[in-house]
Amino acid sequence: MGKYQLIAATGCPTGIAHTYMAQEALEQVARKKGITIKVETHGQIGIENELTAEEIKLADAVIIAADKDVHSERFAGKRVIDVSVSTGIKDAQRLIDEALAGKGTVLADNEAVDTLEPEVMSGANFGRSIYKNLMNGVSHMLPFVVAGGVLIAISFAVWGIYSFDPDHAQYNATAAMLKTVGDAAMGMMVPVLAAYIAEGIAKRPGLVVGFVGGIVAMNGGTGFLGGILAGFLAGYFILFLQKLLTILPKQLDGLKAIFLYPVIGVAFIGIVMSLLAGPMKAINEGMMSFLAGFEHSNPLVLGVIVGCMCAFDMGGPVNKATYVTGTALLAQGNTTFMAGVSAACIAPPLITGFATLLFGKYFDTNDRNAGLVNFILGSTHITEGAIPFAAKDPIRVLPTMMLGSSIAAVLTYLFGVQVPAPHGGFLVLPVVTGKIQWVTAILIGSIVGGVILGLIQKKRVTDKDKKMDNKAANRTVIEKGRAGAGDLS
């Protein structure tokens, strides 16, 4: 078993692109510096390249670049640098330099409250902790929504919108069965969301309490907002309970885990969520009505808001806030809002693709290759491929991305497109209502953004060439002056 100077763990909520981009960035920097590193990834297919206890023990430092729970309690006693996954992509060199320089925080080994993350205990970076735990719930919820949404959409697309109703002329037994299975998967959304928010906060003891809280929230009609509330209440209540029960003898630890935590926790969260069901249901229905009103009365404003938020940080907290809202509304039958979100997320990588295609001579070889790859990434709803372009010139590139995404989202809402799946890009076209309109909206936004991005790059290169020409001309004048002075002497 080898010793690694540095070890790392990466993970993003969707577990599709950011996770592996951060891994690659850290590994590339480590190779250039001639140091050894092992990076564990937490993607949608699970944990890969898993760190062993011995590797953790022997490592000099740990880098966590993740927006989800990566079981950081394993690193108690180690020096840890904990950042977002996007920082791991953009600032891998700085992170490794800081790790080698001895920077970071030594995680405390708290045996009494072994499930509590140090950042939560200290109160530091509380907002980031909230975000990470929310995204932990979202990442586990997402496959349920994808599977359920697509199955329901297939039953509608193939057999008709009323094919599940035995009293309707369109009724088909296979369609009804597919819809039943899809509804079952979609029905797991709120409980799974709540369960894994609580699990992110309080680890395994929080899981069952969050799950039950999510079921009570779902049955009470509180929607995804109730699920989020149930998850956080469950997680933090279990942490409180763990502290409270430290007075019990160590011999009762097994009893606490199997009996006290679940019984007291489920009773508490069940009662609280039952009492909150009425107000939360009203809030949830009010929010859905508000968004639905925008969809029909002012799609321009809604499209601009959605487009700007999705392209602002391309997979970061602002983007994820819009995406989570779209996913939650999708689970409650609103397929229009997600159509705009999907269009706005697909556009940024396509913008870079069209820019490099139409203005290729102004981009270097690496950018041209990346632009071509981004046609594939964008078509499958992977926004992160646009990040390297934005990182080079965020002041000008990000507004361009936001404009292109806004155009795509606005047109999608104007066309009345419906997308029943929260991910997949053009792969889900067979189940999209308004296929041609949706693709047209995305292409218009992407081409407009691509032309602007290409013109920005052209101006940058032209200005750079002019500066070089001016410097060369100045050097020629100086050299001629020196030569003339030499002749006079």
Beta strands, then each sheet from edge to edge (+ up, - down):
strand 1: 6-11
strand 2: 37-43
strand 3: 46-48
strand 4: 61-66
strand 5: 79-83
strand 6: 105-106
sheet 1: 3+ 2- 1- 4- 5- 6+
end
